[in-house]
Amino acid sequence: MNDNDKCDNRITTMQEQQENDKMFMRKALAEAAKAGEEGEIPIGAVIVCQGRIIARAHNLTERLHDVTAHAEMQAITSAANELQGKYLEDCTLYVTVEPCVMCAGAIGWAHIRRIVYGTPDEKRGYRLFAPRALHPKATVKSGILETECREMMLAFFKGKR
């Protein structure tokens, strides 16, 4: 194997990761759509461990009358129950909108090492208020299906006005 072969394998792996990210973000978008249908802000999340979805969630703040019932919080709780442990180190969180400060703190405490989100939250996103809230070893990928994620949010709020 020469150096070009190694490079080609890395590109294939990056392409596969990109396709997997899109596939799992579509699952998060399906959760977001459920939230919107229920009158909730349409944010959805899935948590993946070893290529398998172990948690699916969407915002439940209106139904539960609980400001902490964000999609990410619901997904973290569900994933921790599934794995029977509080640390989700080998997991990836897919969420349609950039997490808020509260959710970023929970993501950090859960030791989630990879966070993938669709569209930024310019008003309430963690990057603005607490850019170091995530676990120090965490990596973040943004912009996966960004247009679809953003348009779902815009359509929801346009319908509210």
DSSP file with accessible surface (Angstrom, degrees, kcal/mol):
  #  RESIDUE AA STRUCTURE BP1 BP2  ACC     N-H-->O    O-->H-N    N-H-->O    O-->H-N    TCO  KAPPA ALPHA  PHI   PSI    X-CA   Y-CA   Z-CA
    1    1 A M              0   0  160      0, 0.0     2,-0.1     0, 0.0     0, 0.0   0.000 360.0 360.0 360.0 127.5    0.0    0.0    0.0
    2    2 A N     >  -     0   0   86      1,-0.1     4,-1.6     0, 0.0     3,-0.5  -0.444 360.0 -95.0 -96.3 175.7    1.4    3.4   -1.0
    3    3 A D  H  > S+     0   0  123      1,-0.2     4,-2.1     2,-0.2     5,-0.2   0.842 123.0  58.3 -61.3 -33.2    0.7    6.8    0.6
    4    4 A N  H  > S+     0   0  116      1,-0.2     4,-2.4     2,-0.2    -1,-0.2   0.893 103.7  52.4 -64.6 -37.8   -2.0    7.5   -2.1
    5    5 A D  H  > S+     0   0   67     -3,-0.5     4,-2.2     2,-0.2    -1,-0.2   0.920 108.5  50.4 -62.8 -42.6   -3.9    4.4   -1.1
    6    6 A K  H  X S+     0   0  118     -4,-1.6     4,-2.0     1,-0.2    -2,-0.2   0.923 110.8  49.7 -60.3 -43.3   -3.9    5.5    2.6
    7    7 A C  H  X S+     0   0   58     -4,-2.1     4,-2.3     1,-0.2    -2,-0.2   0.923 108.9  51.6 -62.9 -43.5   -5.1    8.9    1.5
    8    8 A D  H  X S+     0   0   89     -4,-2.4     4,-2.5     1,-0.2    -1,-0.2   0.898 108.7  51.3 -61.6 -40.9   -7.9    7.4   -0.5
    9    9 A N  H  X S+     0   0   87     -4,-2.2     4,-2.5     2,-0.2    -1,-0.2   0.898 109.1  50.7 -63.4 -40.0   -9.0    5.2    2.5
   10   10 A R  H  X S+     0   0  163     -4,-2.0     4,-2.6     2,-0.2    -2,-0.2   0.919 109.9  49.8 -64.7 -40.6   -9.2    8.3    4.7
   11   11 A I  H  X S+     0   0   73     -4,-2.3     4,-2.9     2,-0.2     5,-0.2   0.938 110.5  50.1 -63.3 -44.4  -11.3   10.2    2.1
   12   12 A T  H  X S+     0   0   59     -4,-2.5     4,-3.0     1,-0.2    -2,-0.2   0.939 111.1  49.3 -59.2 -43.5  -13.7    7.2    1.9
   13   13 A T  H  X S+     0   0   83     -4,-2.5     4,-2.6     1,-0.2    -1,-0.2   0.917 111.8  48.3 -62.8 -42.5  -13.9    7.1    5.7
   14   14 A M  H  X S+     0   0  108     -4,-2.6     4,-2.4     2,-0.2    -1,-0.2   0.906 112.7  48.8 -64.1 -40.5  -14.6   10.9    5.8
   15   15 A Q  H  X S+     0   0  118     -4,-2.9     4,-2.4     2,-0.2    -2,-0.2   0.909 111.3  49.4 -65.1 -41.9  -17.2   10.5    3.1
   16   16 A E  H  X S+     0   0  108     -4,-3.0     4,-2.8    -5,-0.2    -2,-0.2   0.918 110.6  50.4 -62.9 -42.0  -18.8    7.6    5.0
   17   17 A Q  H  X S+     0   0   76     -4,-2.6     4,-2.9     2,-0.2    -2,-0.2   0.922 109.5  51.4 -61.9 -42.0  -18.9    9.7    8.1
   18   18 A Q  H  X S+     0   0   72     -4,-2.4     4,-2.2     1,-0.2    -2,-0.2   0.921 111.7  46.8 -61.3 -43.5  -20.5   12.5    6.2
   19   19 A E  H  X S+     0   0  105     -4,-2.4     4,-2.5     2,-0.2    -2,-0.2   0.907 112.7  49.2 -66.7 -41.4  -23.2   10.2    4.9
   20   20 A N  H  X S+     0   0   71     -4,-2.8     4,-2.8     2,-0.2     5,-0.3   0.913 109.2  53.2 -62.5 -41.8  -23.8    8.7    8.4
   21   21 A D  H  X S+     0   0    2     -4,-2.9     4,-2.3     1,-0.2    -2,-0.2   0.923 110.8  46.5 -60.3 -42.3  -24.0   12.2    9.8
   22   22 A K  H  X S+     0   0   59     -4,-2.2     4,-2.1     2,-0.2    -1,-0.2   0.922 111.6  51.6 -65.3 -43.1  -26.7   13.1    7.3
   23   23 A M  H  X S+     0   0   80     -4,-2.5     4,-1.2     1,-0.2    -2,-0.2   0.943 114.0  42.3 -60.6 -47.0  -28.6    9.8    7.9
   24   24 A F  H  X S+     0   0   16     -4,-2.8     4,-1.9     1,-0.2    -1,-0.2   0.856 110.8  56.2 -72.1 -31.2  -28.7   10.3   11.7
   25   25 A M  H  X S+     0   0    0     -4,-2.3     4,-2.8    -5,-0.3    -1,-0.2   0.877 102.3  56.8 -67.4 -33.6  -29.5   14.0   11.3
   26   26 A R  H  X S+     0   0  127     -4,-2.1     4,-1.9     2,-0.2    -1,-0.2   0.882 105.4  51.6 -61.7 -35.6  -32.5   13.0    9.2
   27   27 A K  H  X S+     0   0   85     -4,-1.2     4,-1.7     2,-0.2    -2,-0.2   0.906 109.7  48.8 -66.0 -40.6  -33.6   10.9   12.2
   28   28 A A  H  X S+     0   0    0     -4,-1.9     4,-2.4     1,-0.2    -2,-0.2   0.899 108.8  53.5 -65.6 -38.3  -33.2   14.0   14.4
   29   29 A L  H  X S+     0   0   19     -4,-2.8     4,-2.5     1,-0.2    -2,-0.2   0.877 104.6  54.9 -63.1 -36.4  -35.3   16.0   11.9
   30   30 A A  H  X S+     0   0   51     -4,-1.9     4,-1.7     2,-0.2    -1,-0.2   0.907 109.0  48.0 -63.2 -39.1  -38.0   13.4   12.1
   31   31 A E  H  X S+     0   0    9     -4,-1.7     4,-2.0     2,-0.2    -2,-0.2   0.910 109.7  52.6 -65.3 -41.2  -38.1   13.9   15.9
   32   32 A A  H  X S+     0   0    0     -4,-2.4     4,-2.4     1,-0.2    -2,-0.2   0.901 106.0  54.1 -61.3 -39.7  -38.2   17.7   15.4
   33   33 A A  H  X S+     0   0   34     -4,-2.5     4,-2.4     1,-0.2    -1,-0.2   0.901 106.0  52.7 -62.2 -39.5  -41.2   17.3   13.1
   34   34 A K  H  X S+     0   0   91     -4,-1.7     4,-1.3     2,-0.2    -1,-0.2   0.920 108.3  51.2 -60.2 -43.4  -43.0   15.3   15.9
   35   35 A A  H ><>S+     0   0    0     -4,-2.0     5,-2.8     1,-0.2     3,-0.6   0.942 109.7  49.2 -59.5 -47.7  -42.3   18.2   18.2
   36   36 A G  H ><5S+     0   0   25     -4,-2.4     3,-1.7     1,-0.2    -1,-0.2   0.898 107.5  54.1 -59.5 -41.6  -43.7   20.7   15.8
   37   37 A E  H 3<5S+     0   0  164     -4,-2.4    -1,-0.2     1,-0.3    -2,-0.2   0.795 108.6  50.8 -62.4 -27.4  -46.8   18.6   15.2
   38   38 A E  T <<5S-     0   0   83     -4,-1.3    -1,-0.3    -3,-0.6    -2,-0.2   0.332 123.6-104.3 -92.3   6.0  -47.3   18.7   19.0
   39   39 A G  T < 5S+     0   0   30     -3,-1.7     2,-0.2     1,-0.3    -3,-0.2   0.580  81.3 129.5  82.2   9.8  -46.9   22.5   19.2
   40   40 A E  S   <S-     0   0    2     -5,-2.8    -1,-0.3    -6,-0.2    -2,-0.1  -0.613  76.2 -87.1 -90.8 156.3  -43.4   22.3   20.6
   41   41 A I        -     0   0   59     -2,-0.2     2,-2.1     1,-0.1    18,-0.4  -0.461  54.5-111.7 -59.5 127.7  -40.5   24.1   19.2
   42   42 A P        +     0   0    3      0, 0.0     2,-0.4     0, 0.0   -10,-0.2  -0.418  66.5 135.9 -77.3  79.3  -39.3   21.7   16.5
   43   43 A I        -     0   0   22     -2,-2.1    16,-1.7   -11,-0.2     2,-0.3  -0.992  28.1-176.2-121.6 131.8  -36.0   20.5   17.8
   44   44 A G  E     -A   58   0A   0     -2,-0.4    52,-2.1    14,-0.2     2,-0.3  -0.908   4.4-171.2-127.3 156.5  -35.1   16.8   17.7
   45   45 A A  E     -AB  57  95A   0     12,-2.8    12,-2.6    -2,-0.3     2,-0.3  -0.994   7.3-173.5-145.4 147.5  -32.2   14.8   18.9
   46   46 A V  E     -AB  56  94A   0     48,-2.3    48,-3.1    -2,-0.3     2,-0.5  -0.981  14.3-147.4-134.7 149.4  -30.8   11.2   18.6
   47   47 A I  E     -AB  55  93A   0      8,-2.2     7,-2.9    -2,-0.3     8,-1.3  -0.981  15.0-161.7-118.1 130.9  -27.9    9.6   20.4
   48   48 A V  E     -AB  53  92A   9     44,-2.8    44,-2.5    -2,-0.5     2,-0.4  -0.921   9.2-176.2-116.3 135.0  -25.9    7.0   18.6
   49   49 A C  E >  S-AB  52  91A  17      3,-2.8     3,-1.8    -2,-0.4    42,-0.2  -0.995  75.3 -14.4-132.0 122.5  -23.5    4.5   20.1
   50   50 A Q  T 3  S-     0   0  178     40,-0.7    -1,-0.1    -2,-0.4     3,-0.1   0.877 129.7 -51.4  53.5  43.2  -21.5    2.1   17.9
   51   51 A G  T 3  S+     0   0   59      1,-0.2     2,-0.4    -3,-0.0    -1,-0.3   0.492 118.4 106.1  78.7   5.6  -23.6    2.9   14.9
   52   52 A R  E <  S-A   49   0A 135     -3,-1.8    -3,-2.8     0, 0.0     2,-0.5  -0.949  72.9-120.8-122.5 135.4  -26.9    2.3   16.6
   53   53 A I  E     +A   48   0A  31     -2,-0.4    -5,-0.3    -5,-0.2     3,-0.1  -0.604  32.9 171.5 -71.5 123.1  -29.5    4.8   17.8
   54   54 A I  E     +     0   0A  12     -7,-2.9     2,-0.3    -2,-0.5    -6,-0.2   0.513  64.5  26.9-109.7  -9.5  -29.9    4.3   21.5
   55   55 A A  E     -A   47   0A   3     -8,-1.3    -8,-2.2    27,-0.1     2,-0.4  -0.976  55.2-175.7-154.7 140.5  -32.1    7.4   22.2
   56   56 A R  E     +A   46   0A 125     -2,-0.3     2,-0.3   -10,-0.2   -10,-0.2  -0.995  21.4 153.8-132.4 139.0  -34.6    9.5   20.3
   57   57 A A  E     -A   45   0A   8    -12,-2.6   -12,-2.8    -2,-0.4     2,-0.3  -0.988  21.5-166.9-160.0 161.6  -36.2   12.6   21.7
   58   58 A H  E     -A   44   0A  21     -2,-0.3   -14,-0.2   -14,-0.2   -26,-0.1  -0.922  48.8 -62.7-144.5 169.8  -37.8   16.0   20.9
   59   59 A N        +     0   0    7    -16,-1.7    11,-0.2   -18,-0.4   -19,-0.1  -0.267  44.5 170.7 -56.6 138.2  -38.7   19.0   22.9
   60   60 A L     >  +     0   0   25      9,-2.7     4,-2.5     6,-0.2     6,-0.3   0.031  37.0 119.8-133.3  22.3  -41.4   18.4   25.5
   61   61 A T  H  >>S+     0   0   22      8,-0.4     5,-1.5     1,-0.2     4,-0.7   0.868  79.4  43.1 -63.6 -37.4  -41.4   21.7   27.4
   62   62 A E  H  45S+     0   0  122      3,-0.2     3,-0.4     2,-0.2    -1,-0.2   0.946 116.2  46.0 -72.9 -48.7  -45.0   22.6   26.7
   63   63 A R  H  45S+     0   0  142      1,-0.2    -2,-0.2    -4,-0.1    -1,-0.2   0.900 123.2  34.9 -61.0 -42.6  -46.4   19.1   27.3
   64   64 A L  H  <5S-     0   0   83     -4,-2.5    -1,-0.2     2,-0.2    -2,-0.2   0.498  99.9-130.8 -91.3  -5.2  -44.5   18.6   30.5
   65   65 A H  T  <5 +     0   0  172     -4,-0.7     2,-0.4    -3,-0.4    -3,-0.2   0.932  67.3 129.8  52.5  48.5  -44.6   22.3   31.6
   66   66 A D    > < -     0   0   61     -5,-1.5     3,-1.8    -6,-0.3    -1,-0.2  -0.946  54.1-157.8-141.0 112.7  -40.9   22.0   32.2
   67   67 A V  T 3  S+     0   0  121     -2,-0.4    -6,-0.1     1,-0.3     3,-0.1   0.670  95.7  58.5 -66.3 -15.2  -38.4   24.5   30.8
   68   68 A T  T 3  S+     0   0   60      1,-0.2     2,-1.5    -7,-0.1    -1,-0.3   0.466  74.8 100.3 -91.8   1.0  -35.6   21.8   31.1
   69   69 A A    <   +     0   0    0     -3,-1.8    -9,-2.7     4,-0.1    -8,-0.4  -0.163  50.7 150.9 -85.1  46.9  -37.4   19.3   28.8
   70   70 A H     >  -     0   0   48     -2,-1.5     4,-2.5   -11,-0.2     5,-0.2  -0.366  60.8-107.9 -72.6 159.0  -35.3   20.1   25.8
   71   71 A A  H  > S+     0   0    0      1,-0.2     4,-2.6     2,-0.2     5,-0.2   0.896 119.4  50.8 -55.1 -44.6  -34.7   17.4   23.2
   72   72 A E  H  > S+     0   0    5      1,-0.2     4,-2.7     2,-0.2    -1,-0.2   0.906 110.0  49.1 -62.9 -42.8  -31.0   17.0   24.2
   73   73 A M  H  > S+     0   0   43      2,-0.2     4,-2.2     1,-0.2    -1,-0.2   0.916 112.7  47.8 -63.8 -42.9  -31.9   16.6   27.9
   74   74 A Q  H  X S+     0   0   56     -4,-2.5     4,-2.3     1,-0.2    -2,-0.2   0.906 113.2  48.5 -64.1 -41.2  -34.6   14.0   27.1
   75   75 A A  H  X S+     0   0    0     -4,-2.6     4,-2.9    -5,-0.2     5,-0.2   0.905 109.5  51.8 -67.5 -40.7  -32.1   12.1   24.8
   76   76 A I  H  X S+     0   0   21     -4,-2.7     4,-2.7     2,-0.2     5,-0.2   0.938 111.2  47.5 -61.5 -45.8  -29.4   12.1   27.4
   77   77 A T  H  X S+     0   0   82     -4,-2.2     4,-2.2     1,-0.2    -2,-0.2   0.937 113.9  47.2 -60.9 -45.7  -31.7   10.7   30.1
   78   78 A S  H  X S+     0   0   49     -4,-2.3     4,-2.4     1,-0.2    -2,-0.2   0.920 113.3  47.8 -63.4 -43.3  -32.9    8.0   27.7
   79   79 A A  H  X S+     0   0    0     -4,-2.9     4,-2.6     2,-0.2     5,-0.2   0.907 110.2  51.9 -66.4 -41.3  -29.4    7.1   26.5
   80   80 A A  H  X>S+     0   0   20     -4,-2.7     5,-1.8    -5,-0.2     4,-1.0   0.910 111.3  48.0 -62.0 -40.2  -28.1    6.9   30.1
   81   81 A N  H  <5S+     0   0  116     -4,-2.2     3,-0.2    -5,-0.2    -2,-0.2   0.915 111.3  50.6 -65.1 -41.8  -31.0    4.6   31.0
   82   82 A E  H  <5S+     0   0  101     -4,-2.4    -2,-0.2     1,-0.2    -1,-0.2   0.907 119.1  36.1 -62.5 -42.6  -30.3    2.4   27.9
   83   83 A L  H  <5S-     0   0   69     -4,-2.6    -1,-0.2     2,-0.2    -2,-0.2   0.516 104.0-131.1 -87.9  -7.5  -26.6    2.1   28.7
   84   84 A Q  T  <5S+     0   0  181     -4,-1.0     2,-0.3    -3,-0.2    -3,-0.2   0.899  75.6  87.4  55.9  45.0  -27.3    1.9   32.5
   85   85 A G  S   <S-     0   0   33     -5,-1.8    -2,-0.2    -6,-0.2    -1,-0.2  -0.956  76.6-128.7-165.4 153.8  -24.6    4.6   33.2
   86   86 A K  S    S+     0   0  146     -2,-0.3     2,-0.5    -3,-0.1    -6,-0.1   0.672  85.7  79.7 -84.0 -17.9  -24.3    8.3   33.4
   87   87 A Y        -     0   0  106     -7,-0.1    24,-0.2     1,-0.1     3,-0.2  -0.804  50.8-175.2 -97.7 131.4  -21.4    8.7   31.0
   88   88 A L    >   +     0   0    1     22,-3.6     3,-1.8    -2,-0.5    25,-0.6  -0.335  29.4 144.9-115.7  46.7  -22.0    8.6   27.3
   89   89 A E  T 3  S+     0   0   80      1,-0.3    24,-0.4    23,-0.2    -1,-0.1   0.785  71.0  47.7 -61.0 -33.3  -18.3    8.8   26.2
   90   90 A D  T 3  S+     0   0  125     -3,-0.2   -40,-0.7    22,-0.1    -1,-0.3   0.149  98.8  98.7 -95.4  20.8  -18.6    6.5   23.2
   91   91 A C  E <   -B   49   0A   2     -3,-1.8    23,-1.0    20,-0.2    22,-0.7  -0.735  58.7-147.2-112.2 157.5  -21.7    8.3   21.9
   92   92 A T  E     -Bc  48 114A  25    -44,-2.5   -44,-2.8    -2,-0.3     2,-0.5  -0.983  13.4-148.4-119.5 131.9  -22.5   10.9   19.3
   93   93 A L  E     -Bc  47 115A   0     21,-2.5    23,-3.1    -2,-0.4     2,-0.5  -0.890   9.2-166.2 -98.7 126.5  -25.4   13.4   19.8
   94   94 A Y  E     +Bc  46 116A   4    -48,-3.1   -48,-2.3    -2,-0.5     2,-0.4  -0.971  15.6 169.0-109.9 125.4  -27.2   14.6   16.7
   95   95 A V  E     -Bc  45 117A   0     21,-2.5    23,-1.5    -2,-0.5   -50,-0.2  -0.998  36.6-136.2-140.3 141.4  -29.4   17.6   17.3
   96   96 A T  E    S+     0   0A   2    -52,-2.1    23,-2.2    -2,-0.4     2,-0.4   0.773  89.8  36.2 -70.6 -27.0  -31.1   19.8   14.8
   97   97 A V  E    S- c   0 119A   4    -53,-0.3     3,-0.1    21,-0.2    -1,-0.1  -0.966  99.6 -89.8-128.9 144.5  -30.3   23.1   16.4
   98   98 A E        -     0   0    5     21,-2.6    26,-0.1    -2,-0.4    -2,-0.1  -0.205  56.2-104.8 -47.8 130.9  -27.1   24.2   18.3
   99   99 A P        -     0   0    0      0, 0.0    27,-2.8     0, 0.0    28,-0.3  -0.240  30.2-122.8 -61.5 150.0  -27.6   23.3   22.0
  100  100 A C  B  >  -E  125   0B  24     25,-0.3     4,-2.8    26,-0.1     5,-0.2  -0.241  36.5 -92.0 -79.4 177.8  -28.3   26.1   24.5
  101  101 A V  H  > S+     0   0   60     23,-0.6     4,-2.4     2,-0.2     5,-0.2   0.918 125.9  51.5 -61.4 -44.2  -26.1   26.7   27.6
  102  102 A M  H  > S+     0   0   66      1,-0.2     4,-2.0     2,-0.2    -1,-0.2   0.947 113.9  43.1 -59.3 -48.6  -28.2   24.4   29.8
  103  103 A C  H  > S+     0   0    0      1,-0.2     4,-3.0     2,-0.2     5,-0.2   0.897 110.8  55.1 -67.5 -38.5  -28.0   21.5   27.3
  104  104 A A  H  X S+     0   0    0     -4,-2.8     4,-2.5     1,-0.2    -1,-0.2   0.904 107.5  51.3 -61.4 -39.3  -24.3   22.1   26.6
  105  105 A G  H  X S+     0   0   20     -4,-2.4     4,-2.7    -5,-0.2    -1,-0.2   0.939 111.8  45.9 -62.2 -44.7  -23.6   21.8   30.3
  106  106 A A  H  X S+     0   0   24     -4,-2.0     4,-2.2     2,-0.2    -2,-0.2   0.903 111.2  52.6 -65.1 -39.7  -25.5   18.5   30.5
  107  107 A I  H  <>S+     0   0    0     -4,-3.0     5,-1.8     2,-0.2     4,-0.4   0.917 111.3  47.9 -61.4 -41.9  -23.7   17.3   27.3
  108  108 A G  H ><5S+     0   0    9     -4,-2.5     3,-1.4    -5,-0.2    -2,-0.2   0.935 111.0  49.0 -64.0 -46.0  -20.4   18.1   29.0
  109  109 A W  H 3<5S+     0   0  207     -4,-2.7    -1,-0.2     1,-0.3    -2,-0.2   0.833 109.0  53.9 -65.1 -29.8  -21.4   16.4   32.3
  110  110 A A  T 3<5S-     0   0    6     -4,-2.2   -22,-3.6    -5,-0.2    -1,-0.3   0.548 108.3-129.5 -80.4  -5.5  -22.4   13.3   30.3
  111  111 A H  T < 5 +     0   0   38     -3,-1.4     2,-0.3    -4,-0.4   -20,-0.2   0.783  38.4 176.8  62.2  30.7  -19.0   13.3   28.6
  112  112 A I      < -     0   0    0     -5,-1.8    23,-0.4     1,-0.2    -1,-0.2  -0.533  14.1-162.5 -66.1 126.7  -20.5   13.0   25.1
  113  113 A R        +     0   0   66    -22,-0.7    26,-2.6   -25,-0.6     2,-0.4   0.617  67.4  41.8 -93.3 -15.7  -17.4   13.2   22.9
  114  114 A R  E     -cd  92 139A  47    -23,-1.0   -21,-2.5    24,-0.2     2,-0.4  -0.983  60.1-176.7-138.4 127.0  -19.0   14.0   19.6
  115  115 A I  E     -cd  93 140A   0     24,-2.6    26,-2.7    -2,-0.4     2,-0.5  -0.985   1.7-175.2-123.1 128.9  -21.8   16.6   19.0
  116  116 A V  E     +cd  94 141A   0    -23,-3.1   -21,-2.5    -2,-0.4     2,-0.3  -0.993   9.7 176.0-124.3 122.9  -23.3   17.1   15.5
  117  117 A Y  E     -cd  95 142A   3     24,-2.4    27,-1.3    -2,-0.5    26,-0.7  -0.925  25.2-144.8-129.9 158.7  -25.9   19.9   15.0
  118  118 A G  E    S+     0   0A   0    -23,-1.5    25,-0.9    -2,-0.3   -21,-0.2   0.977  75.5  12.5 -81.5 -70.2  -27.7   21.2   12.0
  119  119 A T  E    S-c   97   0A  10    -23,-2.2   -21,-2.6    23,-0.1    -1,-0.2  -0.856  75.7-113.1-117.6 145.8  -28.2   25.0   12.4
  120  120 A P        -     0   0   31      0, 0.0     2,-0.7     0, 0.0     3,-0.1  -0.342  16.8-136.5 -70.4 156.9  -26.7   27.5   14.7
  121  121 A D     >  -     0   0   43    -22,-0.1     4,-1.9     1,-0.1     7,-0.2  -0.910  19.7-174.3-112.2  97.2  -28.8   29.3   17.4
  122  122 A E  T  4 S+     0   0  137     -2,-0.7    -1,-0.1     1,-0.2     0, 0.0   0.710  80.5  39.9 -68.5 -20.9  -27.6   32.9   17.1
  123  123 A K  T  4 S+     0   0  167     -3,-0.1    -1,-0.2     1,-0.0    -2,-0.0   0.802 133.6  12.0 -97.7 -35.4  -29.6   34.1   20.1
  124  124 A R  T  4 S+     0   0  180    -26,-0.1   -23,-0.6   -24,-0.0    -2,-0.2   0.331  86.6 131.5-128.1   5.0  -29.4   31.3   22.6
  125  125 A G  B >X  -E  100   0B   0     -4,-1.9     4,-1.2   -25,-0.2     3,-1.0  -0.277  62.3-122.9 -67.3 150.6  -26.6   28.9   21.4
  126  126 A Y  H 3> S+     0   0   13    -27,-2.8     4,-3.5     1,-0.2     7,-0.1   0.808 105.7  68.8 -62.1 -31.0  -23.9   27.7   23.8
  127  127 A R  H 34 S+     0   0  107    -28,-0.3    -1,-0.2     1,-0.2    -5,-0.1   0.856 102.3  46.5 -60.6 -31.7  -21.1   29.1   21.6
  128  128 A L  H <4 S+     0   0  110     -3,-1.0    -1,-0.2    -7,-0.2    -2,-0.2   0.922 128.8  20.5 -74.1 -44.6  -22.2   32.7   22.4
  129  129 A F  H  < S+     0   0  128     -4,-1.2    -2,-0.2     1,-0.2    -3,-0.2   0.766 139.3  13.3-100.3 -32.2  -22.6   32.3   26.1
  130  130 A A    ><  +     0   0   25     -4,-3.5     3,-2.1    -5,-0.2     4,-0.3  -0.436  59.1 166.5-147.4  67.0  -20.5   29.3   27.2
  131  131 A P  T 3  S+     0   0   86      0, 0.0     3,-0.3     0, 0.0    -4,-0.1   0.682  81.4  50.6 -64.0 -13.1  -18.2   28.1   24.4
  132  132 A R  T 3  S+     0   0  230      1,-0.2    -5,-0.1    -6,-0.1    -6,-0.0   0.191  77.5 103.9-107.6  18.3  -16.3   25.9   26.9
  133  133 A A    <   +     0   0   32     -3,-2.1    -1,-0.2    -7,-0.1   -25,-0.1   0.788  62.6  83.1 -71.5 -27.6  -19.3   24.1   28.4
  134  134 A L  S    S-     0   0   20     -3,-0.3   -26,-0.1    -4,-0.3   -29,-0.1  -0.249 100.6 -77.5 -73.0 165.6  -18.7   20.9   26.5
  135  135 A H    >   -     0   0   34    -23,-0.4     3,-2.2     1,-0.1    -1,-0.2  -0.330  43.2-119.1 -59.4 141.6  -16.3   18.2   27.7
  136  136 A P  T 3  S+     0   0  124      0, 0.0    -1,-0.1     0, 0.0    -2,-0.1   0.774 114.1  49.6 -57.6 -26.8  -12.7   19.1   26.8
  137  137 A K  T 3  S+     0   0  142      2,-0.1     2,-0.1   -25,-0.0    -2,-0.1   0.417  88.1 116.5 -92.1   2.7  -12.3   16.1   24.6
  138  138 A A    <   -     0   0   22     -3,-2.2     2,-0.4   -24,-0.1   -24,-0.2  -0.402  50.5-154.2 -73.3 146.1  -15.5   16.7   22.7
  139  139 A T  E     -d  114   0A  83    -26,-2.6   -24,-2.6    -2,-0.1     2,-0.4  -0.912   7.3-151.8-115.9 149.6  -15.6   17.5   19.0
  140  140 A V  E     -d  115   0A  60     -2,-0.4     2,-0.5   -26,-0.2   -24,-0.2  -0.975  10.9-173.0-126.0 134.4  -18.3   19.4   17.3
  141  141 A K  E     -d  116   0A  83    -26,-2.7   -24,-2.4    -2,-0.4     2,-0.3  -0.995  15.4-178.1-123.6 124.9  -19.5   19.2   13.7
  142  142 A S  E     +d  117   0A  63     -2,-0.5   -24,-0.2   -26,-0.2   -23,-0.1  -0.767  51.4  47.8-118.6 166.4  -22.1   21.8   12.6
  143  143 A G    >   +     0   0   31    -25,-0.9     3,-1.3   -26,-0.7     2,-0.5   0.540  60.2 151.1  85.7  10.3  -24.0   22.5    9.4
  144  144 A I  T 3  S-     0   0    6    -27,-1.3    -1,-0.3     1,-0.3     5,-0.1  -0.644  87.5 -15.0 -77.7 119.7  -25.2   19.0    8.7
  145  145 A L  T 3> S+     0   0   20     -2,-0.5     4,-2.4    -3,-0.1    -1,-0.3   0.854  91.0 163.0  51.4  40.2  -28.5   19.4    6.8
  146  146 A E  H <>  +     0   0   68     -3,-1.3     4,-2.9     1,-0.2     5,-0.3   0.885  65.1  52.9 -56.1 -44.9  -28.4   23.0    8.0
  147  147 A T  H  > S+     0   0   65     -4,-0.2     4,-2.9     1,-0.2     5,-0.2   0.942 111.0  46.1 -60.4 -46.6  -30.9   24.3    5.5
  148  148 A E  H  > S+     0   0   89      1,-0.2     4,-1.9     2,-0.2    -1,-0.2   0.919 114.8  47.6 -62.9 -42.7  -33.5   21.7    6.4
  149  149 A C  H  X S+     0   0    1     -4,-2.4     4,-1.6     2,-0.2    -2,-0.2   0.928 114.9  45.1 -64.6 -46.2  -33.0   22.3   10.1
  150  150 A R  H  X S+     0   0   91     -4,-2.9     4,-2.8    -5,-0.2     5,-0.2   0.929 111.5  52.3 -64.4 -45.1  -33.2   26.1    9.8
  151  151 A E  H  X S+     0   0  114     -4,-2.9     4,-2.7    -5,-0.3     5,-0.2   0.868 106.0  54.5 -63.4 -34.8  -36.2   26.0    7.5
  152  152 A M  H  X S+     0   0   54     -4,-1.9     4,-2.0    -5,-0.2    -1,-0.2   0.931 111.4  44.9 -63.9 -42.3  -38.1   23.8   10.0
  153  153 A M  H  X S+     0   0   33     -4,-1.6     4,-2.3     2,-0.2     5,-0.2   0.937 113.8  49.1 -65.6 -46.0  -37.5   26.4   12.7
  154  154 A L  H  X S+     0   0  106     -4,-2.8     4,-2.5     1,-0.2    -2,-0.2   0.914 111.0  49.7 -61.7 -42.4  -38.4   29.3   10.5
  155  155 A A  H  X S+     0   0   63     -4,-2.7     4,-2.1    -5,-0.2    -1,-0.2   0.902 110.0  51.7 -64.0 -39.9  -41.6   27.7    9.3
  156  156 A F  H  X S+     0   0   33     -4,-2.0     4,-0.9    -5,-0.2    -2,-0.2   0.953 114.2  41.3 -61.6 -50.1  -42.7   26.9   12.9
  157  157 A F  H  X S+     0   0   70     -4,-2.3     4,-0.9     1,-0.2     3,-0.3   0.845 110.7  57.0 -72.2 -30.0  -42.2   30.5   14.1
  158  158 A K  H >< S+     0   0  166     -4,-2.5     3,-0.8    -5,-0.2    -1,-0.2   0.915 105.8  52.1 -63.4 -39.6  -43.7   32.0   11.0
  159  159 A G  H 3< S+     0   0   68     -4,-2.1    -1,-0.2     1,-0.2    -2,-0.2   0.740 105.9  55.3 -67.2 -23.3  -46.8   29.9   11.8
  160  160 A K  H 3<        0   0  129     -4,-0.9    -1,-0.2    -3,-0.3    -2,-0.2   0.689 360.0 360.0 -81.9 -20.6  -46.9   31.3   15.3
  161  161 A R    <<        0   0  228     -4,-0.9    -3,-0.0    -3,-0.8    -4,-0.0  -0.288 360.0 360.0 -86.5 360.0  -46.9   35.0   14.2
